[in-house]
């Protein structure tokens, strides 16, 4: 298993041994437990089922509670799968050790970007807008014409127009692990991580780095 779930705390900076100021994102791992291995023979695909956080019994419905009772595990706040990965049998039901990551490793981080609500084309797609000279009326930040001639006589799919901005799944690759604190369950990653403070992110160790 080479992936975990974590929560984005925020950004800060630390100083390296050379005295350089390094911007880092703080990721905390509260309780990330591999619960079940799914195999091609039984389930049709290979994956490891992971639970993150804790869920109160009163917030767990009976079918879900029955599943946890079957695998002899306490309810988790979030259930997710990591495809094409397997956890060791003796590691099932135990929190993941952050020793999986070491300083200098490269990881890929998947998170949901900040939602910015309904936005126009200037903010959403960096349009230049109309000339602010005489002859332009009420369309300085407009997107221009979206129609066309008789054929095909419609707006093509994928046209850049106003709409909801943000709230999308973002994958940032090859972020460097700066520091790992196993006692406090904290990982420091160099640079920015997608999502707002308190958002859940998926960290996957890049396979071509040192183990």
N, C-alpha and C positions, 0 to 999 in steps of 0.2 A: 504494500500500500504506500503510495507516494503523494496522497492528497489529503487535505484537511479543510474544515470549515472554520472561519474566524469572524470576528466582529471588528469593524474599523472604528478605532477610537478617535483618531485625528492625526494631525501632522505636527511635527516639531523638528528640531535639529540637534545634532550631536557633533562633536569634534573628533576627527580621526587622530591617529598617532602622529601624523605629520602636521597637525594643527589646522587642517582644512575643515570648513563648516559643511556638513553633509545634511541635506534635507531628507527626512525620513517620515514614513507613515507607520503609526503604531497599530499593530493587529494583536488583539487578545483572543485567546482560545479558552473559552469557559469550560466546556465539557463536550468533547468530540469523541464518540465511541463507535467503533465498527460493530454492527449488530449481526449481520448475516452475509454470507457469501452466496451469490447467485451464479450458477454454472450453465454452460451450454446444454448439458444433458437434461437438466431439470427445468430450466427457465427459458432456454433458447438463446441466451446471451450471457456474457460474463460480466459481473459487476460486484461491487461490495456496497451493501446498504449501511449508511452511517446516520447516527442520530446525534443531534447537536442541542445542547441546553437541556433544561428540565421542564416538564409539563405537570401541572397539578392533576391529581386524580379526578377532581370535579370537572376539569376541562377536557377529559379524555372520554370519548364515547365508547360504548360497549364493544363494537367490532374492533376498534383500534386497541382497546385494552386487552381483548382476547388475543390479538396478534402479539402484544408485548408479553403476555403470560405464556404464550407458546414458546417464545424464544428466551424466556426467563430474563427479561430486561425491564428496567424502569422506563416510563414514558418519556419521550424526548419532545422538545419544542419543535424541532425541524427534522424531517426525514428526507434524505436525498441519496442518490446513487452516484458512484464514480465508476463509469464504464471501463471495461478492459483492465480492471484491477482486482486483486484478491488480497485478503488479509489472512495472516496466519491463524490457525485454529486456536492457539493459546492466547491470541490477542483479542479475540471476540469478547465483547462485553467489558473491555477495559479501556479507559481513556487513552487516546493516542499520545505517545511521548513526543515532545517537541525536539528530541534529539534527532529526529528524522531530518531536520534542517540544521545546517551549519553556516557559519559566517563565510560569505563568498559564493554560496550556492545561487543558482538562478531559478526563479519560479515564474509561473504564469498565473495571473490573478484575474478572476472573472467576477464582475459585480454589476449592479444595476446603476446606471448613471443618474444624476440628480434630475428630477422632473422640473421643467421650467414653464409648464403650462402652455397655453396657446400663443404661438409666436408667428410673426410675419416672415417674409422671405429674406429681409435684410438681416435680421438676427439669426434666422434658422439656417440659411444657406449663403450668407455673406454677399447678397446682391448689392450692387452699387447704387441702385435707386435711379430716379429720373433727374435730368438736369434742373437745377434750381434757378432757372432763368425765366424770362417772360414767355408766356405761352403754355406753361405747365400749371395745371390746376388740380389740386387735391389728389395728386398721385406721386408725390415725391418719393415715397417709400414703397410704391407698388411694384408688382412683379411683371407688369406689362401684359401683352395679349397672350391668352392661353388657347384661343380657338384656331381654326384653320379653314381651308377652302371646303368646297362641297365634299371632296373625298379626302380622308375618310370621315370628315365632318364630326369629329369628336375630340375630346381631350385625351391624349395618349396616357397610358398607365405609367406611373412613375414620374409624372411632371412635378417639378419643384414648385410647390405652392404653400401658402400658410397652413399651419397645422400644429399638432402637439409636438413639443420639443423635449427631448430627454426621456428618461424612464426606459432606456434600452439596455440590453445586455452588452457589456463591453468586456473584451478580453485584452488585457495588457500583458505582453510577453516579455520574458527575460528581465524581470526586475531582480536586482541583487539583494540578497539577504545580508544586512549589515550586522545585526546582533540578535542573538536568541537568549532569552532568559527563561529557562525551564521552571524555575521556582515560582515566578510570577505569571507563567504562561503567556509571555509576550514575545512577539516577533517584530523587529524593526526592518522595514523594507525601504530601499533607497528610491526616492521619487514619490510620485503621486499614485494613488489607487482610486479606481472609479467608485462612485457612490458617495452618499452623505455619511456624516458621523452616525455611528450606530448601525450601519448597514452590514448585512452578511455577505462575505466574500468567500470564494473558493480558491485555495492555494494548491497548486500542483507543481511538484519539483520537476524541473527539466531533466530529462534522462541523460543528456550528453554532458552533465557535470559530474564532479567527483561524488562518490557515495560516502 
